[in-house]
Amino acid sequence: MLKESLKGLYFDLHYLLRRDVRLLRRIRQEKLLVVLNLHKISPQTNPFWQPLHPELLDDLLSFLKTRFRIALFREIELSGEDKADKDKPVAVLSFDDGYYDFIEYASPLLEKHNLKANMNVIPACTESGLPPWNIQLYDFLNSVPRLLINEIRLPGFDAKLKGDDFGSKLAYGLQISRFLKNRPQREREEFWQILRSYIKRADFKMTRMMTAEEIKSIAGKHEIGVHSFSHESMGFEENSFFEADLRNCFGYFQQTLRLPMEIYAFPNGSYRQEQIDTLQVNGIKHILLVDENYSQQARSVHPRFTIYGSSKSENRFQSLGYNSKGIST
């Protein structure tokens, strides 16, 4: 935890030096759109993939709403000149995956601050009730001793969990996740079958997903998009796989959710340009990447900034684009 404490102090210093003001000035001057990418919101800890604590989200929302006009994608363009915050830059809160903790923790905080968000769901996970494979893996890793984790044998993967401290677990989680996700589904599934043999040996509770009815219950206020049907890294998949997955998404939104499907978020930040072209041809109005960069209001393809900090000051700077490629502060 020493590293995390030092990182918090580092961003506190930036805050004292008012570097946040310089970032916000650039956003205003260049009329940039800030799209923030969030995932799990929970007070429960998992060092292998740490959720954002509700207290940190609460602080972030307080920080953002005084500096930005928080909008849904369909609200990015102002509909009138009489809005009190018409001169503020625009930010969008974009949640991925569809975890139940959005209802449990995030939605009440959004309600408290009178804010709305975009939620991108994974139909396959909604129907199965199981989180994406990587979250299943993180849930497993967080529930078993290091001895069992270091028994895992995957061809080509020889990393070991070196300690029981937060930093070691975080590093191991990143290593095994990258090893598995940076490959097509058919190849990853071979490794996943091996991992299942270890997972079956443990008794643990998996992350809960929202049901279709729960998704529909929040659709009246929040904006529902899709995070692919199966949560695969599309940049590693053939176009025929991507197109079939997209058809399944349209079918699910039409037949089960009965909602328009106008927002698509690529899983794992993985995509190819021809896949973006396919989405546009099929009427997707807002295409969400990661790419850690600013967007523009007039665009249909939006980079996002990932929010993952462990301190209030770090999250604030992330929300202002501190991690933007090539930015100078």
C-alpha positions, -999 to +999 in steps of 0.1 A: +000+000+000+030+023+003+031+028-035-006+037-035-001+062-007+028+078-025+008+081-057-020+098-037+005+123-024+018+129-059-016+139-071-023+159-040+008+180-049-005+185-085-037+197-070-019+222-047+000+234-077-034+240-095-025+218-125-061+208-126-069+244-135-046+242-165-062+210-177-097+224-174-086+255-192-074+234-222-107+215-222-126+248-224-104+265-249-104+236-273-140+227-267-132+191-259-156+164-248-146+143-219-160+108-218-152+089-186-151+051-185-161+034-152-167-003-143-173-018-109-184+004-080-182-013-047-167-010-012-155-046-014-118-049-023-102-071-049-065-062-055-065-083-087-089-057-102-099-031-077-134-016-078-139+021-074-151+027-039-185+045-036-169+073-015-145+080-044-173+081-069-192+104-046-163+128-045-157+125-082-193+134-090-192+164-067-160+175-084-173+170-120-207+187-117-192+220-106-169+220-137-188+202-164-223+199-178-228+162-173-249+148-202-260+116-219-248+111-254-282+121-267-279+153-247-245+164-258-258+192-280-276+219-260-313+222-270-316+258-259-296+289-249-313+293-216-294+266-197-275+279-167-245+257-175-243+263-213-208+276-211-194+246-192-175+219-211-194+186-215-186+153-198-203+119-202-202+092-175-199+059-193-202+026-173-193-008-189-204-044-183-237-041-164-228-051-129-256-051-103-234-028-081-245+000-105-280-003-090-267-009-055-240+018-053-237+040-084-273+048-092-281+062-057-251+085-059-261+096-094-295+103-080-280+122-051-262+145-075-290+146-100-269+131-127-274+105-155-251+080-171-245+057-200-245+020-191-232-005-217-243-041-210-232-075-222-263-095-233-246-129-229-237-121-192-272-106-186-287-139-197-263-163-180-260-143-148-223-148-149-198-119-152-173-118-181-146-145-180-120-120-167-142-110-137-149-146-130-111-151-129-105-121-106-133-133-083-116-167-081-081-152-075-094-131-047-109-160-029-080-186-028-046-187-012-014-179-032-004-216-031-033-225-053-028-196-076+008-206-082-003-241-091-019-227-123-002-239-154-010-224-188+012-230-219+032-199-225+023-182-192+048-187-163+041-157-141+038-163-104+021-144-076+051-132-057+035-120-025+002-114-007+005-076-008-018-054-029+009-045-055+018-081-062-018-091-067-025-062-089+005-070-111-004-107-114-040-098-123-028-075-151-004-102-164-028-130-166-056-108-180-034-095-208-022-130-216-057-142-221-076-113-236-051-104-263-061-134-285-093-145-304-120-163-285-113-198-299-077-196-288-085-181-254-112-207-248-085-235-247-068-217-219-101-210-201-109-247-201-077-253-181-085-225-157-120-239-151-104-270-136-088-247-109-119-225-105-141-256-098-119-264-068-129-232-050-161-221-033-166-184-038-193-159-048-191-144-083-199-108-091-236-103-097-248-090-131-280-070-137-309-089-151-328-078-183-356-065-161-332-045-139-316-030-170-351-020-183-358-005-149-329+020-152-334+027-189-360+054-181-333+077-167-300+063-178-288+056-214-283+019-223-257+008-248-241-025-257-207-037-248-208-064-275-228-096-271-200-118-257-173-094-245-145-106-268-115-085-279-128-076-313-095-065-327-084-101-326-116-115-342-124-120-378-150-096-393-175-125-397-173-131-359-178-094-352-208-091-376-225-121-361-219-108-326-234-074-337-265-091-351-270-109-318-268-075-300-295-060-323-317-090-317-314-088-280-321-051-277-351-055-300-366-087-286-356-088-250-348-052-238-371-035-263-347-006-264-331+013-293-294+003-298-275+034-307-244+031-285-217+004-289-186+002-266-157-020-278-146-045-251-111-044-238-103-014-259-097-037-288-110-028-323-102-024-360-112+005-383-134-017-405-154-027-374-160+010-367-172+014-403-195-016-399-211+000-368-216+033-386-232+016-416-256-002-392-268+030-376-248+031-344-247+068-334-220+067-307-190+043-308-170+041-277-133+032-275-109+035-246-076+050-260-073+074-230-080+106-249-104+135-254-133+135-279-152+162-297-190+169-295-194+165-333-178+131-334-196+098-335-164+079-323-154+087-288-122+079-269-127+076-232-106+081-201-106+051-176-113+060-140-094+036-117-076+057-091-073+048-054-074+084-042-098+114-047-070+135-062-059+108-087-095+103-099-100+140-103-069+143-125-079+113-145-113+128-152-096+160-165-075+139-189-042+138-170-034+105-187-041+118-222-015+108-248+009+136-254-006+160-230+016+186-214+008+199-179 
